[in-house]
Amino acid sequence: MARITPCLENGKTAKVSCLNDGEIGFGSTEYIVFRAKEDVKEDYLYYLVCSPAVREPAIKSMVGSSGRQRVQTDVVQNLEIEIPPTEEQRKIGKLLKNLDDKIQLNAEINENLLQQASSIYQAWFEDFTLSDGSCPSSWKQRTLADIADITSGKRPPVKSSQKTDSAAIPLVGAASVMGYTTEANHTDKILVTGRVGTHGVVQRFNSPCWTSDNTLVITSDLYEYTFQILQRIDYRAMNRGSTQPLITQGDMNKVSILIPDKETLLNFEALVGQLMEQYQANLLESGKLAELRDTLLPRLMSPTSTFRLLNSRLWDWIKILQR
């Protein structure tokens, strides 16, 4: 479990299960290592550490200078925790792990879908040539501005590091969602990449979000074709920053691209669009599963509700979901 701010507040916790027998892991002093003792199930311990029962006291114990605060290990070590019987631990760990396993499976499927889309683009527009080695005469060399509108994000009015009922709209940074806010500056289908700081990460959004001032926002009717182009740009060569990497809207607009004929583009959008519809559906499912997991987690760790919850209809419903 991370012990330094803001990593702990942002939920940076991991179970290390990749070491073979006799293999040794080595890490820094910026996290706390937990090992399950006898009669304690590993998965149960992992989710206990992820739960508010451990995280909230750990966060309150942080001391040090601003921006470098760290958890007091002895505070965590001396927390009084009510531990359920071993069989109940096993059920809790299995339930939550199955949800996480499904989320991980969806992520692997989505990675495969992205690879398929990229392979189709490469076959259609990079490896394809006529017998004389040229492109069809109807294909033209143009710029990114000919198929996409590019704008900058804006500084968010309100920022929250954690998702809450009042702050549930993703706050999008140059490389990832960096928090949640209460307002959206985009409700349309957009592509987002870094303007300041991190370059080269292309994010897809089709629901309300707030794009920060570290981003460039790209909209296009040729969404999938534009997405593939953005992933192939040499952003390092476009950097104008000295102390901090910077890419301008003007430079992005001038990126040279190949624009095939309209029929070919529409066929590509239709074919790849089907793949990415499944990609989006997997994202939505994973989001709901994560929300379910996060709702169940504190309840399952509560000694007053654990037994009742595990023996209710919810357990039968979860088993159906896991299939």
C-alpha positions as CSV (number, residue, x, y, z in Angstrom):
1,M,0.0,0.0,0.0
2,A,1.4,3.4,-1.0
3,R,2.3,5.5,2.1
4,I,3.1,8.8,0.5
5,T,0.6,11.6,-0.6
6,P,-1.2,11.7,-3.0
7,C,-0.7,8.0,-4.0
8,L,-2.5,6.7,-0.9
9,E,-5.4,9.0,-1.3
10,N,-5.7,8.0,-4.9
11,G,-6.0,4.3,-4.0
12,K,-2.6,3.0,-5.1
13,T,-2.6,-0.5,-3.7
14,A,-1.6,-3.8,-5.4
15,K,-1.4,-7.5,-4.6
16,V,1.9,-9.0,-5.8
17,S,1.2,-12.4,-7.1
18,C,3.8,-12.6,-9.9
19,L,6.8,-13.9,-7.9
20,N,7.8,-17.6,-8.4
21,D,9.0,-19.8,-5.5
22,G,12.3,-18.5,-4.4
23,E,12.1,-15.3,-6.5
24,I,12.7,-12.0,-4.6
25,G,10.9,-8.7,-5.1
26,F,12.6,-5.4,-4.2
27,G,11.0,-2.0,-3.8
28,S,11.2,1.5,-2.2
29,T,10.4,2.7,1.2
30,E,7.3,4.6,-0.2
31,Y,4.9,1.7,0.4
32,I,3.9,-0.6,3.2
33,V,4.1,-4.4,2.7
34,F,1.4,-6.6,4.1
35,R,1.7,-10.4,4.4
36,A,-1.1,-12.7,5.4
37,K,-0.5,-14.6,8.6
38,E,-1.8,-18.1,9.3
39,D,-5.6,-18.4,9.0
40,V,-5.9,-15.2,7.1
41,K,-6.7,-15.5,3.4
42,E,-4.5,-13.4,1.0
43,D,-7.4,-12.1,-1.1
44,Y,-9.3,-11.0,2.1
45,L,-6.2,-9.2,3.4
46,Y,-5.8,-7.4,0.0
47,Y,-9.4,-6.1,0.0
48,L,-9.2,-5.3,3.7
49,V,-6.2,-3.0,3.0
50,C,-8.1,-1.4,0.1
51,S,-11.1,-0.8,2.3
52,P,-11.9,2.4,4.3
53,A,-11.3,0.4,7.5
54,V,-7.6,0.6,6.8
55,R,-7.2,3.4,4.3
56,E,-9.0,6.2,6.3
57,P,-7.0,5.8,9.5
58,A,-3.8,5.5,7.4
59,I,-4.6,8.8,5.6
60,K,-5.4,10.6,8.9
61,S,-2.0,9.4,10.3
62,M,0.0,11.1,7.6
63,V,2.7,13.5,8.7
64,G,5.4,15.6,7.1
65,S,5.8,18.6,4.9
66,S,3.2,19.5,2.4
67,G,3.3,17.3,-0.7
68,R,5.6,14.8,1.0
69,Q,3.4,13.5,3.8
70,R,3.7,9.8,4.7
71,V,1.7,7.2,6.6
72,Q,2.8,6.3,10.1
73,T,3.4,2.6,9.8
74,D,2.9,1.9,13.5
75,V,-0.6,3.5,13.3
76,V,-1.6,1.0,10.6
77,Q,0.1,-1.9,12.3
78,N,-1.8,-1.2,15.6
79,L,-5.3,-0.9,14.0
80,E,-7.9,-3.0,15.7
81,I,-9.7,-5.1,13.1
82,E,-12.4,-7.7,13.6
83,I,-11.5,-10.7,11.4
84,P,-14.3,-13.0,10.3
85,P,-13.9,-16.8,10.3
86,T,-11.6,-18.3,7.6
87,E,-14.5,-19.6,5.4
88,E,-16.1,-16.2,5.5
89,Q,-12.8,-14.5,4.5
90,R,-12.6,-16.9,1.6
91,K,-16.1,-16.0,0.4
92,I,-15.5,-12.3,0.7
93,G,-12.1,-12.5,-1.2
94,K,-13.6,-14.7,-3.9
95,L,-16.6,-12.5,-4.5
96,L,-14.5,-9.3,-4.8
97,K,-11.7,-11.0,-6.8
98,N,-14.2,-12.4,-9.3
99,L,-15.4,-8.9,-10.0
100,D,-11.8,-7.6,-10.4
101,D,-11.1,-10.6,-12.7
102,K,-14.0,-9.8,-14.9
103,I,-12.8,-6.1,-15.1
104,Q,-9.3,-7.4,-16.0
105,L,-10.7,-9.7,-18.7
106,N,-12.6,-6.8,-20.2
107,A,-9.4,-4.8,-20.3
108,E,-7.6,-7.7,-22.1
109,I,-10.4,-8.0,-24.6
110,N,-10.3,-4.2,-25.2
111,E,-6.6,-4.4,-25.8
112,N,-7.2,-7.0,-28.4
113,L,-9.9,-4.9,-30.1
114,L,-7.5,-2.0,-30.3
115,Q,-4.9,-4.2,-31.9
116,Q,-7.4,-5.4,-34.4
117,A,-8.4,-1.9,-35.3
118,S,-4.8,-0.9,-35.7
119,S,-4.1,-3.9,-37.9
120,I,-7.0,-3.0,-40.2
121,Y,-5.8,0.6,-40.5
122,Q,-2.3,-0.6,-41.4
123,A,-3.6,-3.1,-44.0
124,W,-5.9,-0.6,-45.6
125,F,-3.8,2.6,-45.5
126,E,-0.2,1.8,-44.8
127,D,0.6,-1.5,-46.5
128,F,-1.8,-1.0,-49.4
129,T,-0.5,0.2,-52.7
130,L,-1.3,-0.2,-56.4
131,S,0.8,-2.5,-58.7
132,D,3.1,0.4,-59.5
133,G,3.6,1.2,-55.8
134,S,1.4,4.3,-55.7
135,C,-1.8,5.1,-53.9
136,P,-5.1,5.5,-55.8
137,S,-5.4,8.9,-57.5
138,S,-8.5,9.7,-55.5
139,W,-6.4,9.6,-52.3
140,K,-5.0,13.0,-51.4
141,Q,-2.2,14.3,-49.1
142,R,-3.8,16.9,-46.8
143,T,-3.5,18.0,-43.1
144,L,-5.2,16.9,-39.9
145,A,-7.2,20.2,-39.9
146,D,-9.0,19.0,-43.0
147,I,-10.8,16.2,-41.1
148,A,-10.7,17.3,-37.4
149,D,-11.3,20.3,-35.2
150,I,-8.6,20.8,-32.5
151,T,-9.1,22.9,-29.4
152,S,-7.5,23.2,-26.0
153,G,-9.0,22.1,-22.7
154,K,-9.7,24.5,-19.8
155,R,-8.8,24.8,-16.2
156,P,-11.4,23.0,-14.1
157,P,-13.6,25.0,-11.8
158,V,-13.6,22.4,-9.1
159,K,-11.4,19.4,-8.5
160,S,-11.8,16.3,-6.4
161,S,-9.2,13.6,-6.2
162,Q,-11.8,10.9,-5.4
163,K,-15.2,10.1,-7.0
164,T,-18.1,11.2,-4.9
165,D,-21.9,11.5,-5.4
166,S,-21.4,15.3,-6.0
167,A,-18.2,15.0,-8.0
168,A,-18.6,12.2,-10.5
169,I,-17.5,13.7,-13.8
170,P,-14.0,12.6,-15.0
171,L,-11.4,15.4,-14.9
172,V,-9.2,14.4,-17.9
173,G,-5.5,15.1,-17.9
174,A,-2.8,14.7,-20.5
175,A,-2.5,10.9,-20.0
176,S,-5.4,9.8,-17.8
177,V,-8.3,10.7,-15.6
178,M,-6.7,12.6,-12.8
179,G,-9.8,13.2,-10.6
180,Y,-13.4,14.1,-10.7
181,T,-15.4,17.3,-10.8
182,T,-18.9,18.6,-10.7
183,E,-19.2,20.1,-14.2
184,A,-18.4,19.0,-17.8
185,N,-17.0,21.1,-20.7
186,H,-17.7,18.3,-23.2
187,T,-20.6,16.0,-23.6
188,D,-19.8,15.0,-27.2
189,K,-17.7,12.2,-28.6
190,I,-14.1,13.4,-28.4
191,L,-10.5,12.3,-28.5
192,V,-8.0,13.8,-26.0
193,T,-4.2,14.0,-26.1
194,G,-1.6,15.9,-24.1
195,R,-0.8,19.5,-24.8
196,V,1.5,20.2,-21.9
197,G,3.5,17.5,-20.0
198,T,2.8,14.0,-21.2
199,H,2.6,13.5,-25.0
200,G,1.5,10.6,-27.1
201,V,-1.4,9.1,-25.0
202,V,-4.7,9.3,-26.9
203,Q,-7.9,8.9,-24.8
204,R,-11.4,8.3,-26.0
205,F,-14.5,9.8,-24.4
206,N,-18.2,9.5,-25.3
207,S,-19.7,10.7,-22.1
208,P,-19.6,14.0,-20.0
209,C,-16.1,15.0,-18.9
210,W,-14.0,18.0,-18.2
211,T,-10.8,18.3,-20.3
212,S,-8.1,20.2,-18.4
213,D,-5.9,22.9,-19.8
214,N,-3.1,20.3,-20.2
215,T,-5.0,18.7,-23.1
216,L,-5.9,19.0,-26.7
217,V,-9.4,18.0,-27.7
218,I,-10.0,16.6,-31.2
219,T,-13.5,16.1,-32.7
220,S,-14.1,14.6,-36.1
221,D,-16.9,12.8,-38.1
222,L,-14.1,10.3,-39.0
223,Y,-13.6,9.4,-35.4
224,E,-11.9,6.0,-35.8
225,Y,-9.7,7.1,-38.7
226,T,-8.6,10.2,-36.7
227,F,-7.9,8.0,-33.6
228,Q,-5.5,5.9,-35.7
229,I,-3.7,8.9,-37.1
230,L,-3.3,10.4,-33.6
231,Q,-1.6,7.3,-32.4
232,R,1.0,7.4,-35.2
233,I,2.1,11.1,-34.8
234,D,5.7,11.8,-33.8
235,Y,4.9,14.0,-30.9
236,R,8.5,14.3,-29.8
237,A,9.4,16.0,-33.0
238,M,6.6,18.5,-32.4
239,N,7.7,19.5,-28.9
240,R,8.1,23.3,-28.5
241,G,8.7,23.3,-24.8
242,S,12.1,23.8,-23.1
243,T,11.5,23.2,-19.4
244,Q,8.2,21.4,-20.0
245,P,7.0,19.5,-23.1
246,L,4.5,21.6,-25.2
247,I,2.5,21.0,-28.4
248,T,0.5,23.8,-30.0
249,Q,-2.9,23.6,-31.8
250,G,-1.3,25.1,-34.8
251,D,1.3,22.4,-35.1
252,M,-1.3,19.7,-34.7
253,N,-3.5,21.3,-37.4
254,K,-0.5,21.1,-39.8
255,V,0.2,17.4,-39.4
256,S,0.4,15.9,-42.9
257,I,-2.1,13.0,-43.4
258,L,-3.4,10.8,-46.2
259,I,-7.1,11.2,-46.9
260,P,-8.5,8.3,-49.0
261,D,-11.7,8.5,-51.0
262,K,-15.0,9.0,-49.1
263,E,-16.3,5.4,-49.7
264,T,-13.1,3.8,-48.3
265,L,-13.2,6.0,-45.3
266,L,-16.9,5.3,-44.6
267,N,-16.2,1.5,-45.0
268,F,-13.4,1.8,-42.5
269,E,-15.5,3.8,-40.0
270,A,-18.2,1.1,-40.2
271,L,-15.9,-1.9,-39.8
272,V,-13.8,-0.5,-37.0
273,G,-16.7,1.2,-35.4
274,Q,-18.3,-2.2,-34.8
275,L,-15.2,-3.3,-32.9
276,M,-15.1,-0.2,-30.9
277,E,-18.8,-0.4,-30.0
278,Q,-17.8,-3.6,-28.2
279,Y,-14.8,-1.8,-26.7
280,Q,-17.2,0.9,-25.3
281,A,-19.6,-1.7,-24.0
282,N,-16.8,-3.4,-22.1
283,L,-15.8,-0.1,-20.6
284,L,-19.3,0.5,-19.4
285,E,-19.6,-3.0,-17.9
286,S,-16.3,-2.6,-16.1
287,G,-17.3,0.7,-14.7
288,K,-20.5,-0.8,-13.3
289,L,-18.6,-3.8,-11.9
290,A,-16.1,-1.4,-10.3
291,E,-18.9,0.6,-8.8
292,L,-20.5,-2.6,-7.4
293,R,-17.1,-3.7,-6.0
294,D,-16.5,-0.3,-4.3
295,T,-20.1,-0.3,-2.9
296,L,-19.7,-3.9,-1.5
297,L,-16.2,-3.4,-0.1
298,P,-16.9,-1.4,3.0
299,R,-20.0,-3.4,3.7
300,L,-18.3,-6.7,3.5
301,M,-15.6,-5.5,5.8
302,S,-18.1,-4.3,8.4
303,P,-18.4,-6.9,11.2
304,T,-22.1,-6.1,11.7
305,S,-23.2,-6.8,8.2
306,T,-20.8,-9.3,6.7
307,F,-22.5,-12.5,7.7
308,R,-26.0,-11.2,6.9
309,L,-24.9,-9.9,3.5
310,L,-23.1,-13.1,2.5
311,N,-26.1,-15.2,3.3
312,S,-28.7,-13.0,1.5
313,R,-29.9,-13.2,-2.1
314,L,-27.1,-10.9,-3.1
315,W,-24.6,-13.8,-2.9
316,D,-26.8,-15.8,-5.3
317,W,-27.0,-12.8,-7.6
318,I,-23.2,-12.4,-7.6
319,K,-22.7,-16.0,-8.5
320,I,-25.0,-15.5,-11.6
321,L,-23.0,-12.4,-12.5
322,Q,-19.7,-14.3,-12.2
323,R,-20.7,-16.7,-15.0
